[in-house]
């Protein structure tokens, strides 16, 4: 059994002014259709969210982020928006949104809404007008319409592939019945991409931002923030077969183009017109922390999800490296690092961290997948990973249900699946339904308390009975109470804005550091690691073995 030496190597502190709440916030992602259902139709809604806000206040989060609830035909669970300035009837009304926002603010919880600027629904009034208009018209210019290749334009403009599988171009039939132009959709064919070179598109999204800011929202999470602008020449490109669904490691002609940054500088200026320190968070799937940090330069966005951290394997050396690189990259532009382990697009980390083989983002896992996760190992690692993450200086995002230790739902029946990835790949990729199943609140209630009727848009597994919130509430060893303790200690000890220091000479299979007044030791190795003499344990992700940290366990110690 090895021990930890407590000599340290200092790194710059994460500086935060009292107004810049987003630098240190713990933000909870709500996937509205799966959080809480007030009307019993099997799909979560805004009144359901309002009814459960006390649980989030008691959990100890600073803000919530809502995935899309705007008007949509729901072909991609709301990420296909038909009206950006209204609420889809599935989720309620604008009055319901205003009531939810007011209730959250009364509890000291800020509200971030999802914005989808890369593409709209094909049911959006603009796209319907484009279909009815002629090639070269102002209506077509709002989207990426192009003539095809070949003698009669029968071939797409290039070979780009959709993130959801299949071609990224669809040919339309013109009003006179002839085969016509092609339009670009980096996602489903029902999600045409806007042309952000068009000033009309830019002005429309300024209007949309103001609509929600005027209602009092505290910020926006920006979907596909690395997209929007495409290479002028639309060159052919095919991502490597083993890449995740957002592209390869090399430059991609539809991700990370320089022009996106001027868009966010414009939005930054717009948000500064409003009081209350409103914030922008980027979903930018760039391959490195250094590239991701470009989205959070001082005049652009305020946060950017640290996806290299999310995708890191359960390996001490790899985690040490990505944390080091993250502090250097984000600190180099004066931004906080925004840590995250799960969301609505990736395999829940209570399963992902126990997978023996790589599973690219967006592919999902299902009944026929190889390398099924061990649920015991997965949950133990997930608890340790969160204990480590919430001690790191910066902001942090949590995904609904992870505080209950929910695993990925693997055994969904084929006829229940709804992710477009499943359909566009003809079942080759399972997609993201497994992390989107409605969460359990009460063990013995219909639909585990998701609603009063028992209806659920995706089936809930029987084993969730023991993971329901009320089943965990009074158990001091539950995952729910671990999260409550971590968030309370994070706030009380100020670790999110603390000076960070690595512990030198720590065992090879540990991640060990000081974050202000707290020492953290995460043991990823096979052997127990002895605690420093006289250590006072604040919280542990699993029971200790005497005076030692067992494998797949993380602890916080007080620096007395």
N, C-alpha and C positions, 0 to 999 in steps of 0.2 A: 504494500500500500504506500503510495507516494503522498507527499504533502506539498502545500502551496507556500512559496516564499512571497512575502508582501513588500518587496522592493518594487518601485513603480517607474514607469516612463510616461511623462506627462504629454498630453495633447491639448490643444486650445479648448477653452470652455465654449459651450454653445450659448451665445449671448441672446437674450430676449428682452425687449422692452415690455413694460406692463401692458401696452396696447396690442402688441403683436401676438395675440392669443394663439394663432395658428402655428407658431414656432414650437410650442410645447404641448399642444392639445392631444388628448386621447379621443379619437373620433370613431363612432360606431356606425357601420354601414347597415342600412335597412334596405332589404330587397322587398319592396312593398307588397308584391303579390304573395309573399311567403312569410310575412311577419305576424300579422294578426288580422282576422276577418270579422268585421263587426256585423255584416248583413247576412252571413251564413251561406253565401253563394259558392264558397270554396276557393275564392281568390281574395287575398289580403287587400286592405283598403286604408284610406287616410283616417277615417274614424277609428279603425282598429289600432292604428299607430297611436293616436291620441289616448286611447284607453289604456295603453301599456307604457306610457311615458314615465310613470312613477318607478317602474322596474329599471329603466335606464338611468334615472336619477340615482336610485339606490345602488346601481352597479358602479357609478362614479365616473361616467364619461362626460366630456366637455361639450361635445357636439354630435349631431347625427348627420349622415349623408344618405339621402334618399335616391335610389336608382329611379329611372324615369317613371313618372305617373301622368305624363301629358297624353293628350288625345292620340290614339294609335290603333291601327288594326291588329296589333299584338302578334305580328308574324315573327318578331324577334323580341318578344317579351317587353315591349315598350321602347326598345332602342330603334324603332322605326316610327318616327314622330310625324303625325299628320297635321297637328296644330301645336305649336310651341308655347302658346299663351292660354292654354285651357287644360283642364283636368279630364282625363278619360273617365267616362261614366263607370267603368269597372272599379275605379278607385274613389269615386265621389264627385265632389264639385269644388269650384274655387272657394266657396264658403267653408267647405270642409278643410281645405288647405289652410286658409287663414286661421281657422280655429286651432288646427294642429300647431301651426307656427306660434300662435299666441301662447298655447299651453306649454310648448317647449321653452319659450323664452321665460315664462313665469317660473319655470323650474331651473333656470340658469343654463339651459341647453341651447346652443346655437344650431342653426339648420343650414345645411349645404344641399343644393339640388343638383341633379345631373343635367348636363347640357350635351346635346348630341349634334355637333356642328359639321361633321364630315359628310353626313348624308341625311336625307329625310326618308319618310315613307313614300312609296309610289302613289299613295292616296293623298298626299299633300296637294293643296290647290295649285301650287306652282308647277308640280310635275304633270298634273292632269292638263294644265294649260300648255305645257311644253309638248305633250303628245298631240294636242289638237293643232298646234302651230306648225309652221313650215321650217325646214332647215334654214339656219342662219338667222332666225327670228330672235328678238329679245327674250322671249319665253324659253327657248332652247338654251340660250346663253347662260342661264342660271345653273345649268347642270353640265356634265361632261359628255355632251353629244359629239360624236365624230363620225365621219364617213368611214366605211369599211374598206378593206383591201380587196384585191382581186378584180377581175374584169367587171363584175357587176356589184362590187362592194359586198360580196358574200362572205368575206373573211373578216374577223374582228380587227380593230385597229392595231392591236399587238397581242402578245401571248399571256398577258397577266392573268393570274389565277385568284379567285375569291378566297378570302380568309376562311370562309365556311366550306370550301371545296368547290371544284368546277370552275368554268370560265368566269372572269370578272367583267365580261361584256355581254349585253343582251341586245339583239336587233329588234327594232320595232316595226310595226306595219303602219305605213303612212295613212293619212286620211283618205287617200284615193285607192287604198287597198294594195299598193305596191310595197315590196320590202324596202325598208328605209334605213335610217341611220342606226348607229349603235350607241348605247349609253353605258357608262362605267358604273359598276357597283362593286367596291372592294369587299363587300359583305354579301348579303342575300340579294337576289335580283329584285326584290321588293324594296331595296334600300339604295336608290340612286345617289351618287356622289354629287355634291355641289361643286361648282366651279368658283373657287375662292379668288380667282383673278378678276372676278366681276364685282365692281363697286356696289352693285345692287345687293349682292349676297352679304357683303361686309356691312352695309347699312341695316339690313334686315336683322342681323344678329346683334347689332347695337340696340335695336329696338327691343329685341327679346330679352337681352340682359337687363335693360332698364325696367321692363315689365315686372320681372321678378325682384329686382332690387327695390323698386318702389313698394312692393308688397312687404319688404322687410327681411328677405333672405340674407344670410351671412356670407354666402359665397357659392361657388360653382365647382363641381368636379367635372372636368372636360373630357368627354369620351373621345378616344382616338386622337389625342392632342398632338401626336406626331404625324398625323395624316394631313388632311385638308389640302395642302399644296402638293401638286405632282410635278415631276420633271417636265419642262416645256416640250421636249421632243417625244415624250411617251415611249422611251426605248423598251425593247423586249427585256424581260427579266423573269427568271424562274428561280424561286428560293430552293435551297438545298432540301433534299428529301427528309433529313433528320431535324430540320429547323422547327421551331414552334410556330403557332399559327399567325404570328405577327411578323414573320420574315426572318432573313438570315443575318449573319454577322457582318457581311460586307454592305456597302452603300446600296440602299434599295430606292428605286426611283419614285416610289409613292410614300415613303416614310422619311421623316426627318429632313425635309427640304428646307433650305434657309428661309424661304418666304414665310414659314409659319410663325417665325419669331416676331415679325412686324405686326402680325395679327394680335398676338398676345401683348405686345407693347401698347397697342391701341386699347385693348380691353383693360389693361392695368390703369391707364390714364382715366378710363371711364369709371372704374371702381373707386378711384381716388376722389371722385366727385361726391361720393356718399359717405356719411358718417359711420362710425362703428367698426372700422378696420375690416372691410369685406375682403375675401380671399379667393384665389383661384388655385385649384389643384389639378395637375396634369396626369392623365393616363398616357404615358409616353413609353411604349415598349421598345426602348433603345437597348442595344446589347451591352453597354457598359455604364457604370455610374458617371464617368466623365461626360459621356454624351447626354445622359439624362439631366445632368446638372445645367446644361445649356437652357433648359426650360425655366429655371428658377434664378436667372440672373436678376439683379436688383430691379430692373424696370419691366420684368415679364411676370411669370407666375410666382406664387408664394410657396407652393408645395409641389412635389412630383413624387409619385410612388416609387419606392426603391425596389424595382422588380429584380435587379440582380441579387438583392438580398433575399427576396421571396423565393427565387428559383435556386438558391444555394442548397447543396446537399447537406445532410446531417453529418458534417465533417468539421472537426475543430479547425484544421488548417484553412479550409475554404472559408469558413465563417470569419476567422480572424482576418483573412485577406480582404473579404468584401466589406467588413466593418472599417478597416483601415482606409481602403480606397474610397469608401463613401464619405468618411469624415474629411478626407483631403479634397475630394471633388466638390461636394456641396459646400463645405466650409470655404473653399477657394472662391466661391461666388457670393459668400455671405448668407447662404441659405441653410435652413435646418435640413437634416436628413429625415425623410418621411418613411418610417419603417412599416412594413406590412407583411403578413404571413398568409392570409386567405382573403378571397373576395368571391363575387358571383361568377367569375370566369375561370377559376382554377380549382383543382382538386383540393378539398379541405385539408388543412395541414395535419389533422389528426389521422388522416390516411396517407397523405402524400409522403410524410417523413418516414413511413414504414415501407414504402415501395422499394423493392430491390432493383428495379430497372428504371431508366429514365422514361418519363411520360411527358412529352412536349405539351406546353400550354395550349389549352383549347381542345385537345384530343379526348380527354376524359377517360374513365375506366368503366367497365361493365362486366356482365357475367362471363364473357369469353376472353377477357383481357388476361394477359400473362402477368405473373408476379403480383398476386393479390396481397393487399397489405394485412399485416397482423394487427388486429384492433387493439390489443393490449400494448404492444410496442408502440403503435402509432399514437395512442392517447398519452402514454408516458412521455414520449418525445415532444408531443405537441405542448403539453404542460410545461416542460422544461424550456422549449423554444420561446414560448410566450413570456415565461419568467425572465429569460435573458433579454428578450426584445424590449420589454417595458422598463428595463433599467437603462437602456441606451438613451443618451441625450438626443432630443429632437421630438418630433411629433410621431404619433402612432395611430394606425387604423386597425380596427377590429371588425370582423364580419359577423353578422347576426348568427347566433347559435354556437360560435366557437367557445363562448363562455360556458356552454353546457357540455363541451367536449364532443360535439356532434361529428361523426365521421362522414365521409362521402357515402351516399346511398348507391350501392353498386348494382343491386338486383332489381332495378326498375324494369317492368315488362316493356317489351318493344312498343306495344300499342299505346303506352302512356307517355312516351318520350315526345318532347315538343321543341327541342333545340333545332334550329335550321341546319346545324352542322350534321346532325344525324341523318336528315333527309338528303342534303346535297351530296353527302359522301356515300349514300345508300347503305348506311350502317357501318361503314368502315371506321368511322370515328363516333364514339358515343356522345361527345359533346359535354355540355355543362349542366344538364338537368340534375345530376347527382349531388351538386352543392346547393341546389335551389329548392329542395323539398321544404314545405312549410314546417316551421320549427315547433317543438312541443313546449307547452306552458304548464298544463296540469295533467298528471299521469292518468287519472281516471275519468277525464272529461272527453266528450266527443272530439275527434281530431286532436286529442291531447290539448284541448283548450285553444286551438287555433281559431275555432268558432264554436257555436252551440249546436250545429247541425250534423257535424261529422264529415261534411264535404271537404274535399282537398284536391286542388288541381293536379298535384302529383301525389301518388300514394306514399303514406308515411310508414316506415318499417315498424314492426312489432317491438323491436328492441329499444325503441325510443321511449317506451313506457318508463324505464328506469332513469332516463336522461332528462325527463321533464323538469322544468324549473322548480315546481313545488316539491318534487322528490329530492332535489339537491339543496333546497333552501336551508334546511336546518342541519345539514351534514357539514361539520367543519372541514372535512377532508375533500369535499366535492370540488369539481372544477369550477363551478359557479363561485364558491367562496374563495377559491384561489384567486380568481380574477378580481373579486371585490377587494381582497387584501392587497393585491399588487397595485391596483389603481389608487387605493387609499395611501399606501406607502409611497408610491410614486409622487403623489401630490404633497404629502407631509414632508418628505425629505428633499423635495425639489430636484429630483434626479434628471428630469427632462431638460433642465437648464444648467446642469452641473458641469464641472470640469471632468473630463474623461481621461483615465490613465490605465494603460495596460499593466498587468502584474508580470514582472520579469521572472523568468525561470519557473513558470508554471508548468506542470506536467504536459506532455505533448498532446494529449487527447482532451485537454480542457480549454475552455474559453474563460479567461479570468481577468477581471478589470475592476477599477474603482470608478464609480460615478458619483462624484461629490462625497457625501457622507456614507455611501453604501459600497460595500465590496460584493462582487458577484462572481460566483464560481459555477460554471456549467461543466459537468463531467460527461463527455461524449465517448469515453473509453470503456473498456471491458472490466477494469478494476476500480474499486473504491478509491477515493481521494481523501486523505485526511484533512480535516479542518485545521486552520491555524489554532494554536493554543489559546484558550480563553475566548474563542469566538462567540459572539452573541448572534444567534440566528433570528432574523426578522421574518423570513418566510422561506419555505422550501417547496419545490414542485412535487416532491414525493417524500415519504418518511426517510429519515437518515438512518444509517447503520452505525449506531453508537455515535462516535465522533468523526464519522466519515460520510462523504457524499457518494452515494451509489451511482451506478451507471445510468445514463439518460435522466439525470436529475440536475436541477439548477437551484442555487440558494442565494439569498441576499443576507449579508452580514452587516451589522452596524460597525462603523469605524469609530469605536469608543476611544 
